Amino acid sequence: MPPSQNSPDSPLLSPGSRPLSRQEEKEVRELLAAEQRLRCQLAVQDAHFWLTECTETKDEQDKLNPYKPFPRLQYLPYILDVLDYEPISFHEKSRTMMMSWIVSGWAAHMAFTHPATCVVFQSEDEDRAVHDVMYCKTLWERSLPGLREQWPLSKPLEKQPYNEFNLANGSRFLGIPGNPDKIRSEHPTVVVLDEAAHITEGEKSYNVAAATRCLHLVALSSANPGWFREATEFANPCDWPEY
């Protein structure tokens, strides 16, 4: 039985406030429910709003409080715009930029809101690629309940394969190691090469991914000499507001 309006445990009461009448409590609950519906509606329409207002990331180094709201990074909306509108994009990153979380979140939102979206994450080793799949699982699991209802899974989260994430709408996520031939058997909507500069056959993986005619091909990496750096070193910088 829910707490009455006179109970100190009522979620509608703050310390020292007067008890609500039943009518007032009903109206407040209706307003809170309406707010949640509106937040869910906005989250479906706007990946930035979803990431920063309606879900949480997981900080594996913080054992006491691992789940946190996505930080309001100054460059986040611009990165999301690039990912939305550029079919191919390269992103240099450092550990503190949260680029893997950002790209995983963008890809997750696309798959949650667009049926039959296939997202393939590839890295040199399977662990790194599976980490990106886990990011998508976490962002779904920590989303508002109303969003999880709108984005049902094909099977419960704990029964999903460790390297896959499948939704009832036919969308799926897959993490694979760096062998370029692994991509050939897929028909991806999005391919993400994470730590692309560190993939031994990264350039070949990039070419194979491009040959699949995926709608979005994203390469991101920390610094390392090789094909990735050769592709980015002559890029022309531009101010974010001018993009």
Secondary structure, DSSP 4 states (H G I P E B T S, - for coil): -PPPTT-TT-TT--TTPPPPPHHHHHHHHHHHHHHHHHHHHHHHH-HHHHHHHS-EEE-TT-SSS-EEEPP--TTHHHHHHHHHH-SEEEEE--GGG-HHHHHHHHHHHHHHHSTT-EEEEE-SSHHHHHHHHHHHHHHHHTS-HHHHHHS-BSS-GGGS-TTEEEBTTS-EEEEE-S-THHHHT---SEEEEETGGG-TTHHHHHHHHHHTT-SEEEEEE-S-SSHHHHHHTTPPP--GGG-
